[in-house]
Amino acid sequence: MVSLTFSPKEIMKDESEVVEHTFDGSVDRHGNPAIRTKTGRWGIGNLILVNQGLATLAFFGVGVNLVLFLTRVIGQSNADAANNVSTWIGTVYLFSLVGAFLSDSYWGRFKTCAIFQAIFVLGLALLSLSTYLFLLKPKGCGDKQTPCDSHSGFHVSLFYLSLYMVALGNGGYQPNIATFGADQFDAEHPKERSSKISFFSYFYLAFNLGSLFSNTIFAYYEDVGKWVIGFSASGAAALIALVLFFGGTPWYRHFKSQGNPISRFCKVFVAALRKWKAHVPSEVGLYELDIKDYSKNGFRKISHSQGFK
């Protein structure tokens, strides 16, 4: 009988064509093991960096002069405007927890980023339209000289709805996009491991560049009262970012979501209580399985000695 053994590389029908899969358990969009040469790496990593820069540009394009908008256009006092902006920013961070939980537990990073980026774009579009149609009355108000008329409760509510849609979209997207970008590099491959580390540095460079342009170009237009231009430019940047994100869909690497972590924690806690008097073997303790054993599932496992299961 002939014994066949297979390396991490699978040989296709054409013997000259060799396909190498990633070692870290990542999969393609169909759930199959990701092929190294056809998914991830810097081609997709650079796309995500551009996406991050544009999304940051869009978000800070709204937030940088929001206090001025609330005082000049909505008619709030400086104290009330500053308090509302602080509440809005705090809400962004709270929504980050929601996005991170949904990503790790149920949706996965790609779906979470896509959904919340879509909400982000819709919020910016609604913000631009509500500002243009209802809030800048008379036309040209909102600069340093021309005050705006008072607004109805419906118009102000519509403005806050759009503003918190922006908070929800950016908050749910932001904690996942950096990790999703890092997922495009195989940590178990020597060359891609170093690229994975470099990606985070470039990611925060993209973040800071987006913030820089929004705090200069967009801030200038909004400061002189051209609020619709500033908000519309933010919406356009977010829309381009979303289109680019979907454009990379065939080449992304994914990790399967692991389910609700709360239930897994409770199971571990209950098991620990039930076995707190169990005898611990003296010779063999806990050890980590070889990468070939856990990479199929996409996460690491700790094996127990035979007497402590």
C-alpha positions as CSV (number, residue, x, y, z in Angstrom):
1,M,0.0,0.0,0.0
2,V,1.3,3.5,-0.9
3,S,1.2,6.0,1.9
4,L,0.6,9.6,0.8
5,T,1.5,12.6,3.0
6,F,0.5,16.2,2.3
7,S,2.3,19.4,3.2
8,P,0.5,22.7,3.9
9,K,0.7,23.2,0.1
10,E,-2.0,21.4,-1.9
11,I,-1.1,20.2,-5.4
12,M,-3.8,21.0,-8.0
13,K,-4.6,18.8,-11.1
14,D,-1.9,20.6,-12.9
15,E,1.2,19.5,-11.1
16,S,3.0,22.7,-11.9
17,E,0.4,24.7,-10.0
18,V,0.9,24.8,-6.3
19,V,-1.6,26.5,-3.9
20,E,-0.5,27.5,-0.4
21,H,-3.1,28.3,2.2
22,T,-2.6,30.6,5.2
23,F,-1.5,29.0,8.5
24,D,-3.6,31.1,10.9
25,G,-7.0,29.5,10.1
26,S,-8.3,32.5,8.0
27,V,-10.9,31.7,5.4
28,D,-12.1,33.4,2.2
29,R,-15.6,34.8,1.7
30,H,-16.9,31.4,0.9
31,G,-15.6,29.9,4.1
32,N,-12.8,27.9,2.4
33,P,-9.2,28.1,3.7
34,A,-7.7,31.3,2.4
35,I,-5.2,31.0,-0.5
36,R,-2.1,33.1,0.4
37,T,-1.5,34.5,-3.1
38,K,-5.1,35.4,-3.8
39,T,-6.2,37.0,-0.6
40,G,-5.0,39.6,2.0
41,R,-1.5,41.0,2.2
42,W,-0.6,44.6,1.3
43,G,-2.8,44.9,-1.7
44,I,-5.9,44.7,0.5
45,G,-4.1,46.2,3.5
46,N,-3.5,49.4,1.5
47,L,-7.1,49.6,0.5
48,I,-8.2,49.4,4.2
49,L,-5.7,52.1,5.0
50,V,-7.3,54.4,2.5
51,N,-10.7,53.5,3.8
52,Q,-9.6,54.4,7.3
53,G,-8.1,57.7,6.2
54,L,-11.3,58.7,4.3
55,A,-13.6,57.6,7.2
56,T,-11.5,59.6,9.7
57,L,-11.7,62.6,7.4
58,A,-15.4,62.3,7.2
59,F,-16.0,61.9,11.0
60,F,-13.7,64.8,12.1
61,G,-15.1,66.9,9.3
62,V,-18.3,66.9,11.4
63,G,-16.9,66.9,14.9
64,V,-14.2,69.6,14.5
65,N,-16.6,72.5,14.3
66,L,-19.7,71.0,15.9
67,V,-19.7,73.4,18.8
68,L,-19.7,76.4,16.4
69,F,-22.6,74.8,14.5
70,L,-24.7,74.4,17.6
71,T,-24.1,78.0,18.7
72,R,-24.3,79.7,15.3
73,V,-27.0,77.7,13.6
74,I,-29.0,75.9,16.3
75,G,-28.7,78.9,18.7
76,Q,-27.4,77.1,21.8
77,S,-25.2,78.7,24.4
78,N,-21.5,77.9,24.5
79,A,-21.9,75.8,27.6
80,D,-24.9,73.8,26.2
81,A,-23.1,73.3,22.9
82,A,-19.9,72.0,24.6
83,N,-21.9,69.7,26.8
84,N,-23.9,68.3,23.8
85,V,-20.7,67.7,21.9
86,S,-19.1,65.9,24.8
87,T,-22.2,63.7,25.1
88,W,-22.0,62.9,21.4
89,I,-18.4,61.9,21.6
90,G,-19.0,59.8,24.6
91,T,-21.8,58.0,22.7
92,V,-19.3,57.2,19.9
93,Y,-17.2,55.3,22.4
94,L,-20.2,53.5,23.8
95,F,-21.2,52.4,20.4
96,S,-17.7,51.1,19.9
97,L,-18.5,48.5,22.6
98,V,-21.6,47.5,20.7
99,G,-19.7,47.1,17.4
100,A,-16.9,45.1,19.0
101,F,-19.3,42.7,20.7
102,L,-21.3,42.1,17.5
103,S,-18.1,41.6,15.5
104,D,-16.5,39.0,17.8
105,S,-19.7,37.2,18.8
106,Y,-22.0,37.0,15.8
107,W,-21.4,39.1,12.6
108,G,-17.7,38.9,12.1
109,R,-15.5,41.9,11.3
110,F,-16.4,42.3,7.6
111,K,-20.1,42.3,8.1
112,T,-19.9,44.6,11.1
113,C,-17.7,47.1,9.3
114,A,-20.0,47.1,6.3
115,I,-23.2,47.6,8.2
116,F,-21.9,50.4,10.4
117,Q,-20.2,52.2,7.6
118,A,-23.5,52.2,5.7
119,I,-25.2,53.7,8.7
120,F,-22.3,56.3,8.9
121,V,-22.9,57.3,5.2
122,L,-26.7,57.5,5.7
123,G,-26.2,59.7,8.8
124,L,-23.9,62.1,7.0
125,A,-26.3,62.3,4.0
126,L,-29.2,63.1,6.3
127,L,-27.1,65.6,8.2
128,S,-26.2,67.4,4.9
129,L,-29.8,67.4,3.7
130,S,-31.4,68.6,7.0
131,T,-28.8,71.4,7.2
132,Y,-29.4,72.5,3.7
133,L,-33.2,72.2,3.7
134,F,-34.2,73.3,7.2
135,L,-31.5,74.7,9.4
136,L,-29.6,77.3,7.3
137,K,-32.5,79.9,7.2
138,P,-32.1,82.5,5.9
139,K,-29.7,81.4,3.2
140,G,-26.1,82.2,4.1
141,C,-26.6,82.3,7.9
142,G,-24.3,80.5,10.3
143,D,-21.2,82.5,9.6
144,K,-19.8,85.0,12.1
145,Q,-22.2,87.8,11.1
146,T,-25.5,86.4,10.0
147,P,-27.6,84.6,12.7
148,C,-30.0,81.9,11.8
149,D,-33.7,81.8,12.4
150,S,-35.2,79.7,15.2
151,H,-36.1,76.1,14.2
152,S,-39.0,73.8,14.9
153,G,-38.7,70.9,17.2
154,F,-39.0,68.5,14.2
155,H,-36.1,70.1,12.4
156,V,-33.8,70.0,15.5
157,S,-34.9,66.3,16.2
158,L,-34.0,65.4,12.6
159,F,-30.6,67.1,13.0
160,Y,-29.9,65.1,16.2
161,L,-31.1,61.9,14.6
162,S,-28.6,62.3,11.8
163,L,-25.9,63.3,14.3
164,Y,-26.3,60.2,16.4
165,M,-26.5,58.0,13.3
166,V,-23.0,59.3,12.5
167,A,-22.0,58.4,16.1
168,L,-23.4,54.9,15.8
169,G,-21.9,54.3,12.4
170,N,-18.4,55.5,13.3
171,G,-18.5,54.0,16.7
172,G,-19.4,50.5,15.5
173,Y,-16.9,50.7,12.6
174,Q,-13.8,52.1,14.3
175,P,-12.8,49.4,16.7
176,N,-13.1,46.7,14.0
177,I,-11.5,48.1,11.0
178,A,-7.9,48.0,12.5
179,T,-8.3,44.4,13.5
180,F,-9.9,43.5,10.2
181,G,-6.9,45.0,8.4
182,A,-4.5,43.1,10.6
183,D,-6.4,39.9,9.7
184,Q,-5.2,40.3,6.1
185,F,-1.7,39.2,7.3
186,D,-0.8,35.7,8.4
187,A,0.8,35.9,11.9
188,E,2.2,32.4,11.4
189,H,4.1,33.3,8.2
190,P,7.5,35.0,8.8
191,K,7.2,37.7,6.2
192,E,3.5,38.4,6.8
193,R,4.1,38.6,10.5
194,S,6.4,41.6,10.1
195,S,3.9,43.2,7.7
196,K,1.1,42.7,10.3
197,I,3.2,44.7,12.8
198,S,3.9,47.4,10.3
199,F,0.2,47.6,9.3
200,F,-0.7,49.1,12.7
201,S,1.8,51.9,12.3
202,Y,0.5,52.8,8.9
203,F,-3.0,52.5,10.2
204,Y,-2.5,55.2,12.7
205,L,-0.7,57.3,10.1
206,A,-3.8,57.1,7.9
207,F,-5.9,58.0,11.0
208,N,-3.8,61.1,11.7
209,L,-3.6,62.2,8.1
210,G,-7.4,62.1,7.8
211,S,-7.7,64.1,11.0
212,L,-5.2,66.6,9.7
213,F,-7.1,67.4,6.5
214,S,-10.4,67.6,8.3
215,N,-9.0,70.0,10.9
216,T,-7.6,72.3,8.2
217,I,-9.6,72.2,4.9
218,F,-13.0,71.3,6.3
219,A,-12.6,73.5,9.3
220,Y,-11.9,76.5,7.1
221,Y,-15.1,76.1,5.0
222,E,-17.3,75.5,8.1
223,D,-15.7,78.4,10.0
224,V,-16.8,80.8,7.2
225,G,-20.3,79.5,7.3
226,K,-20.2,77.0,4.4
227,W,-21.6,74.2,6.5
228,V,-23.3,72.3,3.6
229,I,-20.0,72.1,1.7
230,G,-18.3,70.8,4.8
231,F,-20.9,68.2,5.7
232,S,-21.4,67.1,2.0
233,A,-17.7,66.7,1.6
234,S,-17.6,64.5,4.7
235,G,-20.5,62.4,3.3
236,A,-18.7,62.1,-0.1
237,A,-15.5,60.9,1.7
238,A,-17.5,58.3,3.7
239,L,-19.2,57.1,0.6
240,I,-16.0,56.6,-1.3
241,A,-14.6,54.8,1.7
242,L,-17.6,52.4,1.7
243,V,-17.3,51.8,-2.1
244,L,-13.6,51.0,-1.7
245,F,-14.4,48.7,1.2
246,F,-16.9,46.7,-0.8
247,G,-14.5,46.7,-3.7
248,G,-12.1,44.5,-1.8
249,T,-14.7,41.8,-0.9
250,P,-13.4,39.0,-3.2
251,W,-9.9,39.2,-1.7
252,Y,-10.5,39.6,2.0
253,R,-9.4,37.1,4.6
254,H,-11.9,36.4,7.4
255,F,-12.0,34.7,10.8
256,K,-15.2,33.1,12.0
257,S,-17.0,34.7,14.9
258,Q,-16.7,32.7,18.2
259,G,-20.2,33.2,19.6
260,N,-21.2,35.0,22.8
261,P,-18.2,35.3,25.1
262,I,-20.4,35.8,28.1
263,S,-21.8,32.3,27.8
264,R,-18.3,30.8,27.3
265,F,-17.1,32.7,30.4
266,C,-20.1,31.4,32.4
267,K,-19.3,27.8,31.3
268,V,-15.7,28.1,32.4
269,F,-16.8,29.7,35.7
270,V,-19.3,26.9,36.4
271,A,-16.7,24.2,35.5
272,A,-14.2,25.8,37.8
273,L,-16.6,25.7,40.7
274,R,-17.5,22.1,40.1
275,K,-13.9,20.9,39.9
276,W,-12.3,23.1,42.5
277,K,-11.5,20.0,44.6
278,A,-10.3,17.9,41.7
279,H,-6.9,16.3,42.0
280,V,-4.2,18.0,39.8
281,P,-1.7,15.5,38.2
282,S,1.8,16.2,39.3
283,E,3.7,15.3,36.1
284,V,1.8,16.7,33.2
285,G,0.0,20.1,33.2
286,L,-1.6,22.3,30.5
287,Y,0.0,22.6,27.1
288,E,-0.8,24.3,23.9
289,L,-1.7,22.3,20.8
290,D,0.4,22.4,17.7
291,I,-0.6,25.0,15.1
292,K,-1.8,22.4,12.7
293,D,-4.4,21.2,15.2
294,Y,-6.0,24.6,16.0
295,S,-5.6,26.4,12.7
296,K,-8.6,24.6,11.2
297,N,-10.8,26.3,13.7
298,G,-9.2,29.7,13.7
299,F,-8.4,29.9,17.4
300,R,-6.0,28.3,19.8
301,K,-6.9,25.5,22.3
302,I,-5.3,24.5,25.5
303,S,-5.2,20.7,26.1
304,H,-5.4,19.2,29.5
305,S,-3.6,16.2,30.9
306,Q,-5.5,13.0,30.9
307,G,-6.2,13.1,34.6
308,F,-7.6,16.6,34.7
309,K,-10.4,16.6,32.2
